[in-house]
């Protein structure tokens, strides 16, 4: 078991690694190109977030959060060309024995299993951490693409909670998907 996850994870097609300040421009560019795609589901997806300066500040904060053991934030990069494809992170905000995964993807990378591959890798990494026995994915009930990922990877829908609406397409019905080795579907 480990106190902190690996800083770099390589899969068949991806490099999932801690972001660096040099990544800020690429992240901002992808956010800017995907505002119409991201903003219906993610209240943070704004023109301001697409600025390199905003990404530099976010990455600096992510370093502090990682070092404090609260959030482990990664960029998803293409293994062959190194292109930035999206983000994924592990958040310690659901209690002492669980970790929540969050993710978003450049629309140009959708439909190829990139997010499923990244989530599967981080799920394995999360379960290697000391004390972690469950992994959760939270998404709005209307976000069909987002909820397809946990369903595909053997997560179980644990509950639906009412949450404040923070983005245009949200319903406020917040699905909580759980992967726990002893609760997986067959």
C-alpha positions as CSV (number, residue, x, y, z in Angstrom):
1,X,0.0,0.0,0.0
2,X,1.1,3.6,-0.6
3,X,0.5,7.0,0.9
4,X,0.4,8.8,-2.5
5,X,-0.3,7.5,-6.0
6,X,2.2,7.2,-8.8
7,X,3.0,10.5,-10.5
8,X,3.0,8.9,-14.0
9,X,1.0,6.0,-15.2
10,X,1.4,4.5,-18.7
11,X,-1.3,2.4,-20.3
12,X,-1.6,0.9,-23.8
13,X,-2.4,4.3,-25.4
14,X,-2.0,6.9,-22.7
15,X,0.4,8.7,-20.4
16,X,-1.5,9.9,-17.3
17,X,0.7,12.2,-15.3
18,X,0.9,15.0,-12.9
19,X,0.6,18.3,-14.7
20,X,3.5,20.7,-15.0
21,X,3.4,24.5,-15.5
22,X,4.5,23.8,-19.1
23,X,1.1,22.1,-19.7
24,X,-0.9,25.3,-18.9
25,X,-1.1,26.5,-22.5
26,X,-2.2,23.2,-23.9
27,X,-4.9,22.7,-21.2
28,X,-6.2,26.3,-21.8
29,X,-6.3,25.7,-25.5
30,X,-8.3,22.5,-25.2
31,X,-10.7,24.1,-22.7
32,X,-11.2,27.1,-25.0
33,X,-11.9,24.8,-28.0
34,X,-14.3,22.8,-25.9
35,X,-16.3,25.4,-24.0
36,X,-19.6,24.5,-25.8
37,X,-18.9,20.9,-25.0
38,X,-17.8,21.3,-21.4
39,X,-19.9,24.2,-20.0
40,X,-23.2,22.4,-20.0
41,X,-21.8,20.0,-17.4
42,X,-19.0,21.9,-15.7
43,X,-19.6,25.3,-14.2
44,X,-15.8,26.0,-14.2
45,X,-15.6,25.8,-18.0
46,X,-15.4,29.5,-18.8
47,X,-13.4,31.8,-21.1
48,X,-11.4,32.7,-18.0
49,X,-10.5,29.0,-17.4
50,X,-9.2,28.8,-21.0
51,X,-6.5,31.4,-20.2
52,X,-3.0,30.2,-19.7
53,X,-2.7,32.4,-16.6
54,X,-5.7,30.7,-15.0
55,X,-4.3,27.3,-15.8
56,X,-0.9,28.2,-14.3
57,X,-2.7,29.2,-11.1
58,X,-4.8,26.1,-11.1
59,X,-1.7,23.9,-11.6
60,X,0.1,25.6,-8.8
61,X,-2.9,25.0,-6.5
62,X,-3.0,21.3,-7.8
63,X,0.7,20.9,-6.6
64,X,-0.3,22.1,-3.1
65,X,-3.3,19.9,-3.0
66,X,-1.2,16.9,-4.2
67,X,1.4,17.6,-1.6
68,X,-1.3,17.8,1.1
69,X,-2.7,14.5,0.0
70,X,-6.1,15.9,-0.8
71,X,-6.4,15.9,-4.6
72,X,-4.3,14.0,-7.1
73,X,-4.7,15.8,-10.4
74,X,-3.5,14.4,-13.7
75,X,-3.4,15.3,-17.4
76,X,-4.2,12.6,-19.9
77,X,-1.8,12.6,-22.9
78,X,-1.6,10.5,-26.0
79,X,1.2,8.0,-25.6
80,X,2.5,8.3,-29.2
81,X,2.2,12.0,-30.0
82,X,2.0,13.5,-26.5
83,X,-1.1,15.5,-27.3
84,X,-3.1,16.7,-24.3
85,X,-6.5,14.9,-24.3
86,X,-8.1,15.8,-21.0
87,X,-8.0,15.6,-17.3
88,X,-8.6,13.1,-14.5
89,X,-8.2,13.4,-10.8
90,X,-8.6,11.6,-7.5
91,X,-10.3,13.6,-4.8
92,X,-10.3,12.7,-1.1
93,X,-13.6,14.3,-0.2
94,X,-15.9,11.4,0.3
95,X,-14.7,10.1,3.6
96,X,-11.6,8.3,5.0
97,X,-11.9,5.0,3.0
98,X,-13.0,6.3,-0.4
99,X,-11.7,8.4,-3.3
100,X,-13.8,10.2,-6.0
101,X,-12.7,10.2,-9.6
102,X,-13.5,13.2,-11.8
103,X,-12.7,13.6,-15.5
104,X,-13.3,15.5,-18.7
105,X,-12.1,14.9,-22.2
106,X,-11.4,16.9,-25.4
107,X,-14.3,16.2,-27.7
108,X,-11.8,15.3,-30.4
109,X,-10.8,12.3,-28.3
110,X,-14.3,11.0,-27.5
111,X,-15.6,7.7,-28.7
112,X,-12.3,5.9,-28.6
113,X,-12.3,4.5,-25.0
114,X,-9.8,7.1,-23.8
115,X,-11.7,8.0,-20.6
116,X,-12.5,4.4,-19.9
117,X,-8.8,3.5,-20.1
118,X,-7.8,6.4,-17.9
119,X,-10.5,5.7,-15.3
120,X,-9.6,2.0,-15.2
121,X,-5.9,3.0,-14.6
122,X,-6.8,5.5,-11.8
123,X,-9.2,3.1,-10.2
124,X,-6.4,0.5,-9.9
125,X,-4.1,3.2,-8.6
126,X,-6.6,4.5,-6.0
127,X,-7.2,1.0,-4.6
128,X,-3.4,0.8,-3.9
129,X,-3.6,3.7,-1.6
130,X,-3.5,3.1,2.2
131,X,-7.0,2.8,3.6
132,X,-8.9,3.1,0.3
133,X,-11.6,0.4,-0.2
134,X,-14.0,2.2,-2.6
135,X,-13.8,4.4,-5.6
136,X,-16.7,6.7,-6.6
137,X,-17.7,8.6,-9.7
138,X,-20.3,11.4,-9.4
139,X,-22.3,12.8,-12.3
140,X,-25.5,14.4,-13.1
141,X,-28.3,12.0,-14.2
142,X,-28.7,13.8,-17.5
143,X,-25.0,13.4,-18.4
144,X,-25.3,10.1,-20.3
145,X,-21.7,10.1,-21.6
146,X,-20.3,10.5,-18.2
147,X,-22.5,7.8,-16.6
148,X,-21.6,5.3,-19.3
149,X,-18.0,5.2,-18.0
150,X,-18.7,3.8,-14.5
151,X,-21.4,1.5,-15.9
152,X,-18.9,0.1,-18.4
153,X,-16.2,-0.5,-15.8
154,X,-18.3,-2.4,-13.2
155,X,-19.3,0.4,-10.9
156,X,-22.7,0.1,-9.1
157,X,-25.2,2.9,-8.9
158,X,-25.3,3.4,-5.2
159,X,-27.7,6.3,-4.9
160,X,-29.1,9.5,-6.5
161,X,-28.8,12.7,-4.4
162,X,-30.3,16.1,-4.9
163,X,-27.5,18.6,-5.5
164,X,-27.5,22.3,-6.4
165,X,-27.4,22.9,-10.1
166,X,-24.1,24.5,-11.1
167,X,-24.1,24.1,-14.9
168,X,-26.7,24.7,-17.6
169,X,-27.6,21.1,-18.5
170,X,-27.6,19.7,-15.0
171,X,-30.9,18.4,-13.4
172,X,-29.7,18.4,-9.8
173,X,-30.1,14.6,-9.7
174,X,-26.6,13.6,-8.8
175,X,-25.7,9.9,-9.4
176,X,-23.1,8.3,-7.1
177,X,-21.5,5.3,-8.7
178,X,-19.3,3.0,-6.5
179,X,-16.6,0.5,-7.3
180,X,-15.9,-1.6,-4.3
181,X,-14.3,-5.0,-5.0
182,X,-16.8,-6.8,-2.8
183,X,-19.8,-5.0,-4.4
184,X,-19.1,-5.3,-8.1
185,X,-21.7,-6.6,-10.5
186,X,-20.9,-10.0,-11.9
